Amino acid sequence: MNIGDVLASINRFDLLVLLFAFGMFVLGFIQGAIRRILGLASMLFSFLFAANLREPLGKYLAQNWNEYPDEYAVMLGFGIVFVAATIAFTVVIQGFYHKQDLFQKATFADEAIGGLLGIVQALFLVGCVIVILDSFFRIPTIPRSDYEYTWIRTLYETMTTSNVADLFRTRLIPGFITVFGLLIPTDIQAFYVTVRPE
């Protein structure tokens, strides 16, 4: 079996995640640990902010986008807020932050930690994408709509058969909910863990 056959046998989403994680490692190595810590913190805030704002924004969108199921509009609102907040924080950080080494006398250690944190940030972003898409596509009672964005469903279907998505859904996302569950709406949690009645 040659390398082409190996690559062809790998799920496209798994391969994309691998390449993205490598790219973020390189970026983290170049930018250093502090920049990646700020990036992770801003992305975490963006996700929690979007998760809690998605319901009111989604209802507003549903009133204006009548061709979509209400739940689809909520998912779009979730994604729009997350992407907008992440980009806004990235621009602010990039504009005001000047590189500083976490360890002044151990530059390589700072770069290596930055690279590892870059991988963590890449995986966190992948997890956010999975949660956002799951918030609609894992609702079993909603039929397919002719007005959906086809590329979103294609991404979800490719993702669903991947080993990476399975790892996130069975291990990483439930672990994240264990830590940040108080800040995550229960209807999102219910896709991954058993939610106690309030």
BADRENLUM-804622 format. One record per residue: residue in three letters; x, y, z of N, C-alpha, C, O in turn. Coordinates in nm, 2 decimals, m for minus. Layout:
<atoms>
(ALA, (X, Y, Z), (X, Y, Z), (X, Y, Z), (X, Y, Z))
...
</atoms>
This chain:
<atoms>
(MET, (0.09, m0.12, 0.00), (0.00, 0.00, 0.00), (0.09, 0.12, 0.00), (0.17, 0.14, 0.09))
(ASN, (0.07, 0.21, m0.10), (0.15, 0.34, m0.10), (0.08, 0.45, m0.02), (m0.03, 0.43, 0.03))
(ILE, (0.15, 0.56, m0.01), (0.11, 0.67, 0.07), (m0.02, 0.73, 0.02), (m0.11, 0.77, 0.10))
(GLY, (m0.04, 0.72, m0.11), (m0.17, 0.77, m0.16), (m0.29, 0.69, m0.12), (m0.39, 0.74, m0.08))
(ASP, (m0.27, 0.56, m0.11), (m0.38, 0.47, m0.06), (m0.41, 0.49, 0.09), (m0.52, 0.49, 0.13))
(VAL, (m0.30, 0.51, 0.16), (m0.31, 0.54, 0.31), (m0.39, 0.67, 0.33), (m0.49, 0.67, 0.41))
(LEU, (m0.36, 0.77, 0.26), (m0.43, 0.90, 0.27), (m0.57, 0.89, 0.23), (m0.66, 0.95, 0.29))
(ALA, (m0.60, 0.81, 0.12), (m0.73, 0.80, 0.07), (m0.82, 0.72, 0.17), (m0.94, 0.74, 0.17))
(SER, (m0.76, 0.64, 0.25), (m0.83, 0.56, 0.35), (m0.87, 0.63, 0.48), (m0.95, 0.59, 0.56))
(ILE, (m0.80, 0.75, 0.50), (m0.82, 0.83, 0.62), (m0.94, 0.92, 0.60), (m0.96, 0.98, 0.49))
(ASN, (m1.03, 0.92, 0.70), (m1.14, 1.01, 0.69), (m1.10, 1.16, 0.67), (m1.00, 1.20, 0.73))
(ARG, (m1.16, 1.23, 0.58), (m1.12, 1.36, 0.55), (m1.12, 1.46, 0.67), (m1.03, 1.54, 0.68))
(PHE, (m1.22, 1.44, 0.75), (m1.22, 1.53, 0.87), (m1.10, 1.50, 0.96), (m1.04, 1.59, 1.02))
(ASP, (m1.07, 1.37, 0.98), (m0.95, 1.33, 1.06), (m0.83, 1.39, 1.01), (m0.74, 1.45, 1.08))
(LEU, (m0.81, 1.39, 0.88), (m0.69, 1.44, 0.81), (m0.69, 1.59, 0.82), (m0.58, 1.65, 0.85))
(LEU, (m0.80, 1.66, 0.81), (m0.81, 1.80, 0.82), (m0.77, 1.84, 0.96), (m0.70, 1.94, 0.98))
(VAL, (m0.82, 1.77, 1.06), (m0.78, 1.80, 1.20), (m0.63, 1.79, 1.23), (m0.57, 1.87, 1.29))
(LEU, (m0.58, 1.68, 1.17), (m0.43, 1.66, 1.19), (m0.35, 1.77, 1.13), (m0.26, 1.82, 1.19))
(LEU, (m0.39, 1.81, 1.01), (m0.31, 1.92, 0.94), (m0.33, 2.05, 1.01), (m0.24, 2.13, 1.03))
(PHE, (m0.45, 2.08, 1.06), (m0.48, 2.20, 1.13), (m0.40, 2.20, 1.27), (m0.35, 2.31, 1.30))
(ALA, (m0.40, 2.09, 1.34), (m0.32, 2.08, 1.46), (m0.17, 2.11, 1.44), (m0.11, 2.18, 1.51))
(PHE, (m0.12, 2.05, 1.33), (0.02, 2.08, 1.29), (0.04, 2.23, 1.26), (0.14, 2.28, 1.31))
(GLY, (m0.05, 2.29, 1.19), (m0.04, 2.43, 1.16), (m0.04, 2.52, 1.28), (0.04, 2.61, 1.30))
(MET, (m0.13, 2.48, 1.38), (m0.14, 2.56, 1.50), (m0.02, 2.53, 1.59), (0.02, 2.62, 1.67))
(PHE, (0.05, 2.41, 1.58), (0.17, 2.39, 1.65), (0.28, 2.48, 1.60), (0.35, 2.55, 1.68))
(VAL, (0.29, 2.50, 1.47), (0.39, 2.58, 1.41), (0.36, 2.73, 1.45), (0.46, 2.80, 1.49))
(LEU, (0.24, 2.77, 1.45), (0.20, 2.91, 1.49), (0.23, 2.93, 1.63), (0.28, 3.04, 1.67))
(GLY, (0.19, 2.84, 1.72), (0.22, 2.85, 1.86), (0.37, 2.86, 1.89), (0.41, 2.93, 1.98))
(PHE, (0.45, 2.78, 1.82), (0.59, 2.78, 1.83), (0.65, 2.91, 1.80), (0.74, 2.96, 1.87))
(ILE, (0.60, 2.97, 1.70), (0.65, 3.10, 1.65), (0.60, 3.21, 1.75), (0.68, 3.30, 1.78))
(GLN, (0.48, 3.21, 1.79), (0.42, 3.32, 1.87), (0.45, 3.31, 2.02), (0.45, 3.41, 2.09))
(GLY, (0.48, 3.19, 2.07), (0.51, 3.17, 2.21), (0.39, 3.14, 2.29), (0.27, 3.14, 2.25))
(ALA, (0.42, 3.10, 2.42), (0.32, 3.05, 2.51), (0.21, 3.15, 2.55), (0.09, 3.12, 2.55))
(ILE, (0.25, 3.27, 2.58), (0.16, 3.37, 2.63), (0.05, 3.41, 2.53), (m0.06, 3.42, 2.56))
(ARG, (0.10, 3.42, 2.40), (0.00, 3.45, 2.29), (m0.10, 3.34, 2.28), (m0.22, 3.36, 2.26))
(ARG, (m0.06, 3.22, 2.29), (m0.15, 3.10, 2.28), (m0.24, 3.09, 2.40), (m0.36, 3.05, 2.39))
(ILE, (m0.19, 3.13, 2.52), (m0.28, 3.13, 2.64), (m0.39, 3.23, 2.62), (m0.51, 3.21, 2.65))
(LEU, (m0.35, 3.35, 2.57), (m0.46, 3.45, 2.54), (m0.55, 3.41, 2.44), (m0.67, 3.43, 2.45))
(GLY, (m0.51, 3.34, 2.34), (m0.59, 3.29, 2.23), (m0.69, 3.18, 2.29), (m0.81, 3.18, 2.25))
(LEU, (m0.64, 3.09, 2.37), (m0.73, 2.99, 2.43), (m0.83, 3.05, 2.52), (m0.95, 3.02, 2.51))
(ALA, (m0.79, 3.15, 2.60), (m0.89, 3.22, 2.69), (m0.99, 3.29, 2.61), (m1.11, 3.28, 2.65))
(SER, (m0.96, 3.36, 2.51), (m1.05, 3.43, 2.43), (m1.15, 3.34, 2.36), (m1.27, 3.37, 2.35))
(MET, (m1.10, 3.22, 2.31), (m1.18, 3.13, 2.24), (m1.28, 3.06, 2.34), (m1.40, 3.04, 2.30))
(LEU, (m1.23, 3.03, 2.46), (m1.32, 2.97, 2.56), (m1.43, 3.07, 2.59), (m1.55, 3.03, 2.60))
(PHE, (m1.40, 3.20, 2.62), (m1.50, 3.30, 2.65), (m1.60, 3.31, 2.53), (m1.72, 3.32, 2.55))
(SER, (m1.55, 3.31, 2.41), (m1.64, 3.32, 2.29), (m1.73, 3.21, 2.28), (m1.85, 3.23, 2.25))
(PHE, (m1.69, 3.08, 2.31), (m1.77, 2.97, 2.30), (m1.88, 2.98, 2.41), (m2.00, 2.95, 2.38))
(LEU, (m1.85, 3.01, 2.53), (m1.95, 3.01, 2.64), (m2.04, 3.13, 2.62), (m2.16, 3.11, 2.64))
(PHE, (m1.99, 3.24, 2.57), (m2.08, 3.35, 2.53), (m2.18, 3.31, 2.42), (m2.30, 3.34, 2.43))
(ALA, (m2.13, 3.25, 2.32), (m2.22, 3.21, 2.21), (m2.32, 3.10, 2.25), (m2.43, 3.11, 2.21))
(ALA, (m2.28, 3.01, 2.33), (m2.37, 2.90, 2.38), (m2.48, 2.96, 2.45), (m2.60, 2.91, 2.44))
(ASN, (m2.46, 3.07, 2.53), (m2.57, 3.12, 2.61), (m2.65, 3.23, 2.53), (m2.76, 3.26, 2.57))
(LEU, (m2.59, 3.28, 2.43), (m2.67, 3.38, 2.35), (m2.74, 3.32, 2.23), (m2.82, 3.39, 2.17))
(ARG, (m2.71, 3.19, 2.20), (m2.76, 3.13, 2.08), (m2.92, 3.13, 2.08), (m2.98, 3.14, 1.97))
(GLU, (m2.98, 3.10, 2.19), (m3.12, 3.09, 2.20), (m3.20, 3.22, 2.17), (m3.28, 3.22, 2.08))
(PRO, (m3.17, 3.33, 2.23), (m3.24, 3.46, 2.19), (m3.20, 3.50, 2.05), (m3.29, 3.55, 1.98))
(LEU, (m3.08, 3.49, 2.01), (m3.04, 3.53, 1.88), (m3.10, 3.44, 1.77), (m3.15, 3.48, 1.67))
(GLY, (m3.11, 3.31, 1.81), (m3.17, 3.21, 1.71), (m3.31, 3.24, 1.69), (m3.37, 3.23, 1.58))
(LYS, (m3.38, 3.27, 1.80), (m3.53, 3.31, 1.79), (m3.55, 3.43, 1.70), (m3.64, 3.44, 1.63))
(TYR, (m3.46, 3.53, 1.72), (m3.47, 3.65, 1.64), (m3.45, 3.61, 1.49), (m3.52, 3.66, 1.40))
(LEU, (m3.35, 3.53, 1.46), (m3.32, 3.49, 1.33), (m3.43, 3.41, 1.27), (m3.47, 3.42, 1.15))
(ALA, (m3.49, 3.32, 1.35), (m3.60, 3.24, 1.31), (m3.72, 3.32, 1.26), (m3.80, 3.28, 1.17))
(GLN, (m3.74, 3.44, 1.32), (m3.85, 3.53, 1.29), (m3.83, 3.59, 1.15), (m3.93, 3.62, 1.08))
(ASN, (m3.70, 3.60, 1.11), (m3.67, 3.66, 0.98), (m3.63, 3.57, 0.87), (m3.64, 3.60, 0.75))
(TRP, (m3.59, 3.45, 0.91), (m3.55, 3.34, 0.82), (m3.65, 3.23, 0.83), (m3.62, 3.12, 0.88))
(ASN, (m3.77, 3.25, 0.77), (m3.88, 3.16, 0.78), (m3.86, 3.03, 0.71), (m3.92, 2.93, 0.73))
(GLU, (m3.76, 3.03, 0.61), (m3.74, 2.91, 0.53), (m3.66, 2.80, 0.61), (m3.66, 2.68, 0.57))
(TYR, (m3.60, 2.84, 0.73), (m3.53, 2.74, 0.81), (m3.62, 2.69, 0.93), (m3.70, 2.77, 0.97))
(PRO, (m3.60, 2.57, 0.97), (m3.65, 2.53, 1.10), (m3.59, 2.62, 1.21), (m3.48, 2.66, 1.20))
(ASP, (m3.67, 2.64, 1.31), (m3.62, 2.73, 1.42), (m3.49, 2.68, 1.48), (m3.40, 2.76, 1.51))
(GLU, (m3.48, 2.55, 1.50), (m3.36, 2.49, 1.56), (m3.24, 2.52, 1.47), (m3.12, 2.53, 1.52))
(TYR, (m3.26, 2.52, 1.34), (m3.15, 2.55, 1.24), (m3.10, 2.69, 1.26), (m2.98, 2.72, 1.26))
(ALA, (m3.20, 2.78, 1.28), (m3.16, 2.93, 1.30), (m3.09, 2.94, 1.43), (m2.99, 3.02, 1.44))
(VAL, (m3.12, 2.86, 1.53), (m3.05, 2.87, 1.66), (m2.91, 2.82, 1.64), (m2.81, 2.88, 1.69))
(MET, (m2.89, 2.71, 1.56), (m2.75, 2.67, 1.54), (m2.67, 2.77, 1.46), (m2.55, 2.80, 1.49))
(LEU, (m2.73, 2.84, 1.36), (m2.66, 2.94, 1.29), (m2.63, 3.06, 1.38), (m2.52, 3.11, 1.37))
(GLY, (m2.72, 3.09, 1.47), (m2.69, 3.20, 1.56), (m2.57, 3.16, 1.65), (m2.48, 3.25, 1.68))
(PHE, (m2.57, 3.04, 1.70), (m2.46, 2.98, 1.78), (m2.33, 3.00, 1.71), (m2.23, 3.05, 1.76))
(GLY, (m2.32, 2.96, 1.58), (m2.20, 2.96, 1.50), (m2.16, 3.11, 1.47), (m2.04, 3.14, 1.48))
(ILE, (m2.26, 3.19, 1.44), (m2.23, 3.33, 1.40), (m2.16, 3.40, 1.52), (m2.06, 3.47, 1.50))
(VAL, (m2.22, 3.39, 1.63), (m2.17, 3.46, 1.75), (m2.03, 3.41, 1.79), (m1.94, 3.49, 1.82))
(PHE, (m2.01, 3.28, 1.78), (m1.88, 3.22, 1.82), (m1.77, 3.27, 1.72), (m1.67, 3.31, 1.76))
(VAL, (m1.80, 3.27, 1.59), (m1.70, 3.31, 1.49), (m1.67, 3.46, 1.51), (m1.56, 3.50, 1.50))
(ALA, (m1.78, 3.54, 1.52), (m1.76, 3.68, 1.53), (m1.68, 3.72, 1.66), (m1.59, 3.81, 1.65))
(ALA, (m1.72, 3.66, 1.77), (m1.64, 3.69, 1.89), (m1.50, 3.65, 1.89), (m1.41, 3.72, 1.93))
(THR, (m1.48, 3.53, 1.83), (m1.34, 3.48, 1.82), (m1.25, 3.57, 1.73), (m1.14, 3.60, 1.76))
(ILE, (m1.31, 3.61, 1.62), (m1.24, 3.70, 1.53), (m1.21, 3.84, 1.59), (m1.10, 3.89, 1.58))
(ALA, (m1.31, 3.89, 1.66), (m1.30, 4.02, 1.73), (m1.18, 4.01, 1.84), (m1.10, 4.10, 1.84))
(PHE, (m1.18, 3.91, 1.92), (m1.08, 3.89, 2.02), (m0.94, 3.88, 1.96), (m0.84, 3.93, 2.00))
(THR, (m0.94, 3.80, 1.85), (m0.81, 3.78, 1.78), (m0.75, 3.91, 1.73), (m0.63, 3.93, 1.74))
(VAL, (m0.84, 3.99, 1.67), (m0.79, 4.12, 1.62), (m0.74, 4.21, 1.73), (m0.64, 4.28, 1.72))
(VAL, (m0.82, 4.21, 1.84), (m0.78, 4.30, 1.95), (m0.64, 4.25, 2.01), (m0.55, 4.33, 2.03))
(ILE, (m0.63, 4.12, 2.03), (m0.51, 4.06, 2.09), (m0.39, 4.09, 1.99), (m0.28, 4.13, 2.04))
(GLN, (m0.41, 4.07, 1.86), (m0.31, 4.09, 1.77), (m0.26, 4.23, 1.76), (m0.15, 4.26, 1.74))
(GLY, (m0.36, 4.33, 1.78), (m0.33, 4.47, 1.78), (m0.25, 4.52, 1.90), (m0.17, 4.61, 1.89))
(PHE, (m0.28, 4.46, 2.02), (m0.23, 4.52, 2.14), (m0.12, 4.44, 2.20), (m0.04, 4.49, 2.28))
(TYR, (m0.11, 4.31, 2.16), (m0.01, 4.22, 2.23), (0.12, 4.23, 2.15), (0.13, 4.22, 2.03))
(HIS, (0.23, 4.24, 2.23), (0.36, 4.23, 2.18), (0.43, 4.11, 2.24), (0.42, 4.09, 2.36))
(LYS, (0.50, 4.04, 2.16), (0.55, 3.91, 2.21), (0.64, 3.92, 2.33), (0.73, 4.01, 2.33))
(GLN, (0.61, 3.84, 2.43), (0.69, 3.83, 2.55), (0.71, 3.68, 2.58), (0.62, 3.60, 2.57))
(ASP, (0.83, 3.65, 2.61), (0.86, 3.51, 2.65), (0.81, 3.48, 2.79), (0.83, 3.56, 2.88))
(LEU, (0.75, 3.36, 2.80), (0.71, 3.31, 2.93), (0.83, 3.29, 3.02), (0.82, 3.31, 3.14))
(PHE, (0.93, 3.24, 2.96), (1.06, 3.21, 3.03), (1.17, 3.29, 2.96), (1.21, 3.26, 2.85))
(GLN, (1.21, 3.40, 3.02), (1.31, 3.49, 2.96), (1.44, 3.42, 2.93), (1.50, 3.46, 2.83))
(LYS, (1.48, 3.33, 3.01), (1.61, 3.26, 2.99), (1.60, 3.12, 2.92), (1.70, 3.05, 2.91))
(ALA, (1.48, 3.09, 2.88), (1.46, 2.96, 2.82), (1.36, 2.97, 2.70), (1.25, 2.93, 2.71))
(THR, (1.41, 3.04, 2.60), (1.33, 3.07, 2.48), (1.27, 2.95, 2.42), (1.16, 2.94, 2.38))
(PHE, (1.35, 2.84, 2.41), (1.30, 2.72, 2.34), (1.19, 2.66, 2.42), (1.09, 2.61, 2.36))
(ALA, (1.20, 2.66, 2.55), (1.09, 2.61, 2.64), (0.96, 2.69, 2.61), (0.85, 2.63, 2.60))
(ASP, (0.97, 2.82, 2.60), (0.86, 2.90, 2.57), (0.80, 2.87, 2.43), (0.68, 2.86, 2.42))
(GLU, (0.88, 2.84, 2.33), (0.84, 2.81, 2.20), (0.77, 2.67, 2.20), (0.67, 2.65, 2.13))
(ALA, (0.83, 2.58, 2.27), (0.77, 2.44, 2.28), (0.64, 2.44, 2.34), (0.54, 2.38, 2.30))
(ILE, (0.63, 2.51, 2.46), (0.50, 2.52, 2.52), (0.40, 2.59, 2.44), (0.28, 2.55, 2.43))
(GLY, (0.44, 2.70, 2.37), (0.35, 2.76, 2.27), (0.30, 2.67, 2.17), (0.18, 2.68, 2.13))
(GLY, (0.39, 2.58, 2.12), (0.35, 2.49, 2.01), (0.25, 2.39, 2.07), (0.15, 2.36, 2.00))
(LEU, (0.27, 2.34, 2.19), (0.17, 2.25, 2.25), (0.04, 2.31, 2.28), (m0.07, 2.25, 2.25))
(LEU, (0.04, 2.44, 2.32), (m0.08, 2.51, 2.35), (m0.15, 2.54, 2.21), (m0.28, 2.55, 2.21))
(GLY, (m0.07, 2.55, 2.11), (m0.14, 2.57, 1.98), (m0.22, 2.45, 1.94), (m0.32, 2.46, 1.88))
(ILE, (m0.16, 2.33, 1.97), (m0.24, 2.21, 1.94), (m0.36, 2.20, 2.02), (m0.47, 2.16, 1.97))
(VAL, (m0.35, 2.24, 2.15), (m0.47, 2.24, 2.24), (m0.58, 2.34, 2.18), (m0.69, 2.30, 2.18))
(GLN, (m0.53, 2.45, 2.14), (m0.63, 2.55, 2.08), (m0.69, 2.50, 1.96), (m0.81, 2.52, 1.93))
(ALA, (m0.62, 2.43, 1.87), (m0.67, 2.37, 1.75), (m0.78, 2.27, 1.79), (m0.89, 2.26, 1.73))
(LEU, (m0.75, 2.18, 1.89), (m0.85, 2.08, 1.93), (m0.97, 2.14, 1.99), (m1.08, 2.09, 1.97))
(PHE, (m0.95, 2.25, 2.07), (m1.06, 2.32, 2.13), (m1.15, 2.37, 2.02), (m1.28, 2.37, 2.03))
(LEU, (m1.10, 2.43, 1.92), (m1.18, 2.49, 1.81), (m1.25, 2.38, 1.74), (m1.37, 2.39, 1.70))
(VAL, (m1.19, 2.26, 1.72), (m1.26, 2.15, 1.66), (m1.38, 2.10, 1.74), (m1.48, 2.08, 1.69))
(GLY, (m1.35, 2.10, 1.87), (m1.46, 2.06, 1.97), (m1.58, 2.16, 1.96), (m1.69, 2.12, 1.97))
(CYS, (m1.55, 2.29, 1.95), (m1.65, 2.39, 1.93), (m1.73, 2.37, 1.81), (m1.86, 2.38, 1.81))
(VAL, (m1.67, 2.34, 1.70), (m1.74, 2.31, 1.57), (m1.83, 2.19, 1.59), (m1.94, 2.19, 1.54))
(ILE, (m1.78, 2.09, 1.65), (m1.86, 1.97, 1.67), (m1.99, 2.00, 1.75), (m2.10, 1.96, 1.72))
(VAL, (m1.97, 2.07, 1.86), (m2.08, 2.10, 1.95), (m2.18, 2.19, 1.88), (m2.30, 2.17, 1.89))
(ILE, (m2.14, 2.29, 1.80), (m2.23, 2.38, 1.73), (m2.31, 2.30, 1.63), (m2.43, 2.32, 1.62))
(LEU, (m2.25, 2.21, 1.55), (m2.32, 2.13, 1.45), (m2.41, 2.03, 1.52), (m2.52, 2.00, 1.47))
(ASP, (m2.36, 1.97, 1.62), (m2.44, 1.87, 1.70), (m2.57, 1.93, 1.75), (m2.67, 1.86, 1.76))
(SER, (m2.57, 2.06, 1.79), (m2.68, 2.12, 1.85), (m2.80, 2.12, 1.76), (m2.92, 2.14, 1.81))
(PHE, (m2.78, 2.10, 1.63), (m2.90, 2.09, 1.54), (m2.91, 1.94, 1.48), (m3.01, 1.88, 1.49))
(PHE, (m2.80, 1.90, 1.43), (m2.81, 1.77, 1.35), (m2.83, 1.65, 1.43), (m2.87, 1.54, 1.38))
(ARG, (m2.81, 1.66, 1.56), (m2.83, 1.54, 1.65), (m2.97, 1.54, 1.71), (m3.00, 1.46, 1.80))
(ILE, (m3.05, 1.64, 1.67), (m3.19, 1.63, 1.71), (m3.27, 1.54, 1.62), (m3.28, 1.57, 1.50))
(PRO, (m3.31, 1.43, 1.66), (m3.37, 1.32, 1.57), (m3.50, 1.35, 1.51), (m3.53, 1.29, 1.41))
(THR, (m3.57, 1.45, 1.56), (m3.71, 1.47, 1.52), (m3.72, 1.57, 1.40), (m3.83, 1.59, 1.35))
(ILE, (m3.61, 1.63, 1.36), (m3.62, 1.73, 1.26), (m3.58, 1.68, 1.12), (m3.46, 1.63, 1.11))
(PRO, (m3.66, 1.68, 1.03), (m3.63, 1.63, 0.89), (m3.54, 1.72, 0.82), (m3.52, 1.84, 0.86))
(ARG, (m3.48, 1.67, 0.71), (m3.39, 1.75, 0.63), (m3.47, 1.86, 0.56), (m3.57, 1.83, 0.51))
(SER, (m3.41, 1.98, 0.55), (m3.47, 2.09, 0.48), (m3.40, 2.12, 0.35), (m3.28, 2.11, 0.34))
(ASP, (m3.48, 2.16, 0.25), (m3.43, 2.19, 0.12), (m3.35, 2.32, 0.12), (m3.28, 2.35, 0.03))
(TYR, (m3.37, 2.40, 0.23), (m3.31, 2.53, 0.24), (m3.18, 2.53, 0.32), (m3.12, 2.64, 0.34))
(GLU, (m3.14, 2.42, 0.37), (m3.01, 2.41, 0.44), (m2.89, 2.45, 0.36), (m2.90, 2.44, 0.23))
(TYR, (m2.79, 2.50, 0.42), (m2.66, 2.52, 0.35), (m2.60, 2.38, 0.34), (m2.56, 2.31, 0.43))
(THR, (m2.59, 2.34, 0.21), (m2.54, 2.20, 0.19), (m2.40, 2.17, 0.24), (m2.37, 2.06, 0.28))
(TRP, (m2.32, 2.27, 0.24), (m2.18, 2.25, 0.28), (m2.17, 2.22, 0.43), (m2.08, 2.15, 0.48))
(ILE, (m2.27, 2.28, 0.51), (m2.27, 2.25, 0.65), (m2.31, 2.10, 0.68), (m2.25, 2.04, 0.76))
(ARG, (m2.41, 2.06, 0.61), (m2.45, 1.92, 0.63), (m2.34, 1.82, 0.58), (m2.31, 1.72, 0.64))
(THR, (m2.27, 1.86, 0.47), (m2.16, 1.77, 0.42), (m2.05, 1.76, 0.52), (m2.00, 1.66, 0.54))
(LEU, (m2.02, 1.88, 0.58), (m1.92, 1.88, 0.69), (m1.96, 1.79, 0.80), (m1.88, 1.71, 0.85))
(TYR, (m2.09, 1.80, 0.84), (m2.13, 1.72, 0.96), (m2.13, 1.57, 0.92), (m2.09, 1.49, 1.01))
(GLU, (m2.17, 1.54, 0.80), (m2.17, 1.40, 0.77), (m2.03, 1.34, 0.76), (m2.01, 1.22, 0.80))
(THR, (m1.94, 1.42, 0.71), (m1.80, 1.37, 0.70), (m1.74, 1.36, 0.85), (m1.67, 1.27, 0.88))
(MET, (m1.78, 1.46, 0.93), (m1.73, 1.46, 1.07), (m1.79, 1.34, 1.15), (m1.72, 1.28, 1.23))
(THR, (m1.91, 1.31, 1.12), (m1.98, 1.20, 1.20), (m1.91, 1.07, 1.19), (m1.91, 0.99, 1.29))
(THR, (m1.85, 1.04, 1.08), (m1.79, 0.91, 1.06), (m1.64, 0.90, 1.10), (m1.58, 0.80, 1.08))
(SER, (m1.60, 1.01, 1.16), (m1.45, 1.02, 1.19), (m1.42, 0.97, 1.33), (m1.51, 0.98, 1.42))
(ASN, (m1.30, 0.92, 1.35), (m1.25, 0.88, 1.48), (m1.24, 1.00, 1.57), (m1.26, 0.99, 1.69))
(VAL, (m1.19, 1.11, 1.51), (m1.17, 1.23, 1.60), (m1.31, 1.28, 1.66), (m1.31, 1.30, 1.78))
(ALA, (m1.41, 1.28, 1.58), (m1.54, 1.32, 1.63), (m1.59, 1.23, 1.74), (m1.65, 1.27, 1.84))
(ASP, (m1.57, 1.10, 1.72), (m1.61, 1.00, 1.82), (m1.53, 1.02, 1.95), (m1.59, 1.01, 2.06))
(LEU, (m1.40, 1.05, 1.94), (m1.32, 1.08, 2.06), (m1.37, 1.20, 2.14), (m1.38, 1.20, 2.26))
(PHE, (m1.41, 1.30, 2.06), (m1.46, 1.42, 2.12), (m1.59, 1.40, 2.19), (m1.61, 1.44, 2.31))
(ARG, (m1.68, 1.33, 2.12), (m1.82, 1.31, 2.18), (m1.82, 1.22, 2.30), (m1.90, 1.23, 2.39))
(THR, (m1.73, 1.12, 2.30), (m1.73, 1.02, 2.41), (m1.64, 1.06, 2.53), (m1.66, 1.01, 2.64))
(ARG, (m1.54, 1.14, 2.50), (m1.44, 1.16, 2.60), (m1.42, 1.31, 2.63), (m1.44, 1.36, 2.74))
(LEU, (m1.38, 1.38, 2.53), (m1.33, 1.52, 2.55), (m1.44, 1.62, 2.58), (m1.43, 1.70, 2.68))
(ILE, (m1.55, 1.61, 2.51), (m1.66, 1.71, 2.54), (m1.72, 1.68, 2.67), (m1.75, 1.77, 2.75))
(PRO, (m1.75, 1.55, 2.71), (m1.81, 1.52, 2.84), (m1.71, 1.57, 2.95), (m1.76, 1.62, 3.05))
(GLY, (m1.58, 1.56, 2.93), (m1.48, 1.61, 3.03), (m1.49, 1.76, 3.04), (m1.48, 1.81, 3.15))
(PHE, (m1.50, 1.83, 2.93), (m1.52, 1.97, 2.93), (m1.64, 2.02, 3.00), (m1.64, 2.11, 3.08))
(ILE, (m1.75, 1.94, 2.98), (m1.88, 1.98, 3.05), (m1.86, 1.96, 3.20), (m1.92, 2.03, 3.28))
(THR, (m1.79, 1.86, 3.24), (m1.77, 1.83, 3.38), (m1.71, 1.96, 3.45), (m1.74, 1.99, 3.56))
(VAL, (m1.62, 2.02, 3.38), (m1.55, 2.14, 3.43), (m1.63, 2.27, 3.42), (m1.64, 2.35, 3.51))
(PHE, (m1.69, 2.29, 3.30), (m1.76, 2.41, 3.27), (m1.91, 2.40, 3.26), (m1.98, 2.49, 3.21))
(GLY, (m1.97, 2.29, 3.32), (m2.11, 2.26, 3.30), (m2.20, 2.37, 3.35), (m2.31, 2.39, 3.30))
(LEU, (m2.16, 2.44, 3.46), (m2.25, 2.54, 3.51), (m2.27, 2.66, 3.41), (m2.36, 2.74, 3.43))
(LEU, (m2.18, 2.67, 3.32), (m2.19, 2.78, 3.22), (m2.24, 2.74, 3.08), (m2.24, 2.82, 2.99))
(ILE, (m2.28, 2.61, 3.07), (m2.33, 2.56, 2.94), (m2.47, 2.52, 2.96), (m2.51, 2.45, 3.05))
(PRO, (m2.56, 2.57, 2.86), (m2.70, 2.53, 2.87), (m2.72, 2.38, 2.87), (m2.65, 2.31, 2.81))
(THR, (m2.82, 2.34, 2.95), (m2.84, 2.20, 2.97), (m2.88, 2.12, 2.84), (m2.86, 2.00, 2.83))
(ASP, (m2.95, 2.19, 2.75), (m2.99, 2.12, 2.62), (m2.87, 2.09, 2.54), (m2.88, 1.99, 2.46))
(ILE, (m2.76, 2.16, 2.55), (m2.64, 2.13, 2.48), (m2.57, 2.01, 2.56), (m2.52, 1.92, 2.49))
(GLN, (m2.57, 2.02, 2.69), (m2.50, 1.91, 2.77), (m2.57, 1.78, 2.74), (m2.50, 1.67, 2.74))
(ALA, (m2.70, 1.78, 2.72), (m2.78, 1.65, 2.71), (m2.73, 1.57, 2.59), (m2.76, 1.45, 2.58))
(PHE, (m2.66, 1.63, 2.49), (m2.61, 1.55, 2.38), (m2.50, 1.46, 2.42), (m2.47, 1.36, 2.35))
(TYR, (m2.43, 1.49, 2.53), (m2.31, 1.42, 2.57), (m2.31, 1.36, 2.70), (m2.24, 1.26, 2.73))
(VAL, (m2.39, 1.41, 2.80), (m2.39, 1.36, 2.93), (m2.54, 1.35, 2.98), (m2.63, 1.41, 2.92))
(THR, (m2.56, 1.28, 3.09), (m2.69, 1.27, 3.15), (m2.71, 1.40, 3.24), (m2.63, 1.42, 3.32))
(VAL, (m2.81, 1.47, 3.21), (m2.84, 1.60, 3.28), (m2.94, 1.57, 3.39), (m3.05, 1.52, 3.36))
(ARG, (m2.90, 1.61, 3.51), (m3.00, 1.60, 3.62), (m3.11, 1.70, 3.61), (m3.09, 1.81, 3.57))
(PRO, (m3.23, 1.66, 3.64), (m3.35, 1.75, 3.63), (m3.33, 1.86, 3.73), (m3.27, 1.84, 3.84))
(GLU, (m3.37, 1.98, 3.69), (m3.35, 2.10, 3.78), (m3.46, 2.10, 3.89), (m3.47, 2.19, 3.97))
</atoms>
